[in-house]
Amino acid sequence: MAEQRRRLRSSTVVLGGMGVIAAALTSCGSEPDRRCVDRDSYSFANGYKIISDKNCTSSGSGSTSSAKKRKSSGSRTTDAAWYYDSDVTGRYADYGTFSRSEAVDRDGFGCSGSGSGGG
């Protein structure tokens, strides 16, 4: 009995290759998950309180500046900042980072690891 070799169809190979390329591109180019939090609201048990996104300014680079931006909401001043790649439980976020470049440098499949210079 002659041994038969199974041949993959070219469409299967192309689609599989496209999936690998798509995964590599999206993991490197995508924005890290972020939440707008009040830096002054940290509690050991819960983390940072998530507030409305309108309190955080969205800059082109996505990084927070060293100067704190405070917004008044009624009688209380809010120290709002983007908090990246955090675990979210209810209205609180914890175990993340305020550094966008650090969140991006956590790498995905196919990333070089150099990230964006940041600082």
C-alpha positions in Angstrom: 0.0 0.0 0.0 1.5 3.3 -1.0 2.0 5.8 1.7 -0.1 8.9 1.2 1.1 12.2 2.4 -1.5 14.7 3.4 -1.0 18.1 1.7 -2.2 21.3 3.3 -4.2 23.5 1.0 -2.5 26.8 0.2 -5.5 28.7 1.7 -5.0 27.0 5.0 -1.3 27.9 5.1 -2.1 31.5 4.1 -4.8 31.9 6.7 -2.7 30.5 9.4 0.2 32.7 8.5 -2.0 35.8 8.4 -3.3 34.9 11.9 0.3 34.8 13.3 1.2 38.1 11.6 -2.0 39.7 12.9 -1.3 38.6 16.5 2.2 39.9 16.3 1.1 43.3 15.0 -1.7 43.8 17.4 0.2 42.8 20.5 3.0 45.4 19.8 0.9 48.2 18.5 -2.1 48.1 20.8 -2.6 50.5 23.7 -2.3 49.0 27.2 -5.5 48.8 29.2 -5.9 51.9 31.3 -8.2 53.4 33.9 -8.5 56.9 35.2 -7.9 56.9 38.9 -7.6 59.3 41.8 -4.0 59.0 43.1 -5.0 60.3 46.5 -7.6 57.6 47.0 -5.3 54.6 47.5 -6.3 52.1 50.2 -4.3 48.9 50.9 -7.4 46.7 50.8 -8.9 48.1 47.5 -6.3 50.0 45.5 -7.1 53.2 43.6 -10.6 54.5 43.2 -11.6 54.6 39.5 -13.0 58.0 38.4 -14.5 59.3 35.2 -12.1 59.4 32.2 -12.9 63.0 31.6 -10.8 63.8 34.7 -7.6 62.4 33.0 -6.2 64.4 30.2 -5.4 62.3 27.2 -2.1 63.3 25.6 -0.7 62.0 22.3 2.1 60.1 24.0 -0.2 58.7 26.7 2.3 59.3 29.4 1.7 61.2 32.6 3.8 64.3 33.2 5.8 64.8 36.3 3.7 67.8 37.2 0.5 66.7 38.9 -2.6 67.9 37.3 -5.3 68.5 39.9 -9.0 69.1 39.1 -11.6 70.4 41.6 -14.8 68.5 41.8 -17.0 70.4 44.3 -15.1 70.9 47.5 -12.6 68.1 46.9 -9.5 68.3 44.7 -8.8 65.2 42.5 -5.3 64.1 41.5 -6.3 62.2 38.4 -3.9 60.0 36.4 -4.0 57.1 34.0 -3.3 53.8 35.6 -2.2 51.0 33.2 -2.6 47.2 33.1 -4.3 47.0 36.5 -6.5 44.4 38.1 -10.0 45.9 38.4 -12.5 44.9 41.1 -15.7 46.9 41.1 -14.8 50.6 41.2 -11.1 50.0 42.2 -7.9 49.2 40.3 -4.7 47.8 41.8 -1.4 46.1 40.8 -0.9 48.3 37.8 1.5 51.1 36.9 1.3 54.9 36.2 4.0 54.6 33.6 2.6 53.9 30.1 6.1 53.0 28.7 6.4 50.4 31.5 3.0 48.9 30.6 4.0 48.7 26.9 7.4 47.2 27.8 5.7 44.2 29.3 5.8 42.9 25.7 3.6 40.7 23.6 4.4 38.1 21.0 6.8 39.5 18.4 7.8 42.7 20.2 11.4 43.7 20.3 11.4 44.7 23.9 12.8 48.2 23.3 9.5 49.9 23.8 9.2 53.7 23.6 12.1 55.5 25.2 9.9 56.9 28.0 11.7 57.8 31.1 
